[in-house]
Amino acid sequence: MAEEQPKTCSICGIDVSNKPRSKDAKGRYVCQECVTKARQAQAARSSPTAPKADAPKAGAEGDQGSNAFLLGMGSKNAIAETGTKACPECGRALTADATICVGCGYSFEKGKRIQVKVVKAKPVPGEKGGKTQGGSGGTNPHTIGVVVLLILAGLAAAAYFVPEMSMAHYIGSLGFSVIMSLWVILLGFQSSALDGLLCWFCGPYQIYFVFAKCESTIVKWLWSCAVLNSIVAMLIQAMNSQGA
């Protein structure tokens, strides 16, 4: 038994197998939207001041009143009654300002079919579907955190093996810790007045805020590096003082 042909609208080309549709005298299917637009265009031409005709109720295929106006709507070289123009190659209804047929690739400017290549848009970094937020290389917060940690470890090693540098290392470490603490306090106030006050007067709350409420990965890294570096600086200073 021959396979049943798909039921498609002769105007816009959509599948109307499970949608309200009409059939003209030539046996061609027309979707309900195209029928409605055609009726409105016909009513506007016959009576420009008359209101738009109401859309007919959705129903099964077949006669839905007088559908003689559908004749020629899907013909290859006819202009559709919906106010669109037909593609000379495939007959698909296109907008009046269309330059290329989306069905067959016909170019109105060149008068022939052209090969159309569909190129996917590249995902934007930081957005869903793109690269991981934070970028790559030097802009990645984890990379920055590791680099800062290595630099601080190098300075701590220098302060340990060169006692004359221990005091400068200690002062610099405390300054770095103060800067990071103030940064966290500022972020706390941006979150809420209560978070800001707790971060200011309650040191342990800063730990909770940084790792539980702060969404900045780079802040988590730098704050952790500052705290660890301060502890190491105090140990080095204590050891050098005992050795002296």
C-alpha positions in Angstrom: 0.0 0.0 0.0 1.4 3.4 -1.0 2.7 5.5 1.8 0.4 8.5 2.7 1.9 11.8 1.6 2.4 14.3 4.4 -0.2 17.0 4.6 1.5 20.4 4.3 0.2 23.9 3.8 0.7 24.9 0.2 1.3 28.5 1.3 3.7 28.4 4.3 4.8 24.8 4.1 4.1 23.8 7.7 2.8 20.3 8.6 -1.0 20.5 9.0 -1.6 16.8 9.7 -2.8 17.5 13.3 -3.8 21.1 12.8 -7.0 22.9 11.6 -6.8 23.2 7.8 -8.8 23.7 4.7 -8.6 22.2 1.2 -9.2 24.2 -2.0 -10.9 23.1 -5.1 -7.6 21.7 -6.4 -7.1 19.5 -3.4 -4.3 21.5 -1.8 -4.1 22.0 1.9 -4.0 25.4 3.5 -3.4 26.0 7.2 -5.9 27.9 9.3 -3.6 30.9 9.8 -3.2 31.4 6.1 -6.9 31.0 5.5 -7.6 33.6 8.2 -5.1 36.1 6.6 -6.6 35.5 3.2 -10.1 36.1 4.4 -9.0 39.3 6.1 -7.2 40.5 2.9 -10.2 39.7 0.8 -12.5 41.6 3.2 -10.1 44.6 3.2 -10.1 44.8 -0.6 -13.9 44.6 -0.9 -14.6 47.0 1.9 -11.5 48.9 3.1 -13.4 50.5 6.0 -14.9 47.3 7.2 -13.4 45.6 10.3 -11.3 42.5 9.9 -13.2 39.3 9.5 -13.4 37.0 12.5 -11.2 33.9 12.3 -13.3 30.8 11.5 -13.6 28.2 14.2 -11.0 25.4 14.1 -12.4 22.2 12.6 -11.5 19.3 10.5 -10.4 19.5 6.9 -13.0 20.1 4.2 -15.3 23.0 3.4 -15.4 25.8 5.9 -17.7 28.1 4.0 -16.8 29.6 0.7 -13.1 28.8 0.0 -13.1 29.7 -3.6 -10.7 32.5 -2.8 -8.1 29.9 -2.0 -7.7 29.0 -5.7 -4.2 30.0 -6.9 -2.9 30.7 -3.4 -0.3 27.9 -3.6 0.4 28.1 -7.3 4.1 28.4 -8.2 4.1 31.8 -9.7 1.1 33.4 -7.9 1.3 36.0 -5.2 -0.3 34.7 -2.0 -3.5 36.3 -0.8 -1.9 36.8 2.6 0.1 39.9 1.5 3.3 37.8 0.9 5.1 36.9 -2.3 5.7 33.4 -3.6 9.1 31.9 -4.4 9.5 31.4 -8.2 11.2 28.0 -7.5 9.3 26.2 -4.8 6.2 28.4 -4.4 6.7 29.0 -0.7 5.1 32.1 0.7 7.7 34.7 1.8 7.5 38.1 3.3 7.3 41.0 0.8 10.9 42.1 1.7 12.5 38.7 1.6 15.6 38.4 -0.5 16.3 34.6 -0.1 13.8 31.8 0.1 14.2 29.8 3.3 12.8 26.7 1.6 15.0 26.2 -1.4 17.7 29.0 -1.2 16.4 31.0 -4.2 17.9 34.5 -4.3 15.7 37.2 -5.7 18.7 39.4 -6.3 20.6 36.8 -8.4 17.5 35.2 -9.9 18.7 31.7 -9.1 19.2 29.2 -6.2 22.3 29.7 -4.1 24.0 27.5 -1.6 23.2 28.6 1.9 25.4 27.6 4.8 24.0 27.7 8.3 26.7 28.8 10.9 26.0 28.4 14.6 26.7 31.4 16.7 29.7 31.0 19.0 28.8 30.9 22.7 29.8 34.0 24.6 32.3 33.3 27.4 30.7 33.4 30.9 27.2 32.6 29.6 25.4 29.3 29.7 26.8 27.0 27.0 30.0 29.0 26.8 33.3 28.7 28.7 33.4 28.4 32.4 32.8 31.7 34.1 36.0 33.4 35.0 37.6 32.8 31.5 40.8 30.9 31.0 44.5 31.4 31.6 45.3 34.5 33.6 41.7 35.5 34.1 40.7 32.3 35.8 40.1 33.0 39.5 41.7 29.6 40.4 44.8 30.4 38.4 45.1 33.8 40.0 44.7 32.2 43.5 47.4 29.6 42.8 49.8 32.2 41.5 49.2 34.5 44.6 49.7 31.5 46.9 53.0 30.6 45.2 54.3 34.2 45.4 53.4 34.3 49.1 55.1 31.0 49.7 58.3 32.3 48.0 58.3 35.4 50.1 57.8 33.3 53.2 60.7 31.1 52.3 62.9 34.1 51.7 61.9 35.6 55.1 62.7 32.3 56.8 66.2 31.9 55.3 67.0 35.6 55.4 66.1 36.8 59.0 66.6 40.4 58.0 63.6 40.1 55.8 61.3 38.6 58.4 60.1 41.9 59.8 59.3 43.4 56.4 57.5 40.1 55.5 55.5 40.2 58.7 54.4 43.8 58.2 53.5 43.2 54.6 51.5 40.1 55.5 49.5 42.0 58.1 48.8 44.8 55.6 47.6 42.2 53.1 45.3 40.7 55.7 43.8 44.0 56.7 43.1 44.9 53.0 41.3 41.5 52.5 39.4 41.9 55.8 38.1 45.4 54.7 37.2 44.0 51.3 35.1 41.2 53.0 33.5 43.8 55.3 32.5 45.9 52.3 31.0 42.9 50.5 29.1 42.1 53.8 27.5 45.6 53.8 26.6 45.2 50.1 24.8 42.0 51.1 23.1 43.5 54.1 23.8 45.8 57.0 23.7 42.9 59.4 26.3 40.9 57.4 28.5 44.0 57.3 28.4 44.6 61.0 29.0 40.9 61.8 32.0 40.8 59.4 33.3 43.9 61.1 33.0 43.0 64.7 33.0 39.2 64.6 36.1 37.6 63.0 34.7 34.0 62.9 31.7 35.3 61.0 34.0 36.5 58.2 34.9 32.8 57.7 31.3 31.9 57.4 30.5 34.8 55.1 33.4 34.2 52.8 32.8 30.5 52.2 29.0 30.3 52.7 27.6 33.6 51.4 30.2 35.2 49.2 29.9 34.2 45.5 33.2 35.6 44.4 35.8 32.8 43.8 38.7 35.3 43.7 37.7 36.7 47.1 37.6 33.2 48.6 41.2 32.6 47.2 42.7 35.9 48.2 41.1 35.9 51.7 42.4 32.4 52.4 45.9 33.3 51.1 45.9 36.4 53.4 44.9 34.4 56.5 47.4 31.6 55.8 50.2 34.0 55.0 49.6 35.9 58.2 49.9 32.7 60.3 53.1 31.7 58.5 54.5 35.3 58.9 53.9 35.2 62.7 55.5 31.7 63.0 58.6 32.9 61.0 58.9 36.0 63.1 58.6 34.0 66.4 61.3 31.5 65.2 63.7 34.3 64.2 63.1 36.1 67.5 64.0 32.9 69.4 67.0 32.3 67.3 68.3 35.8 67.9 
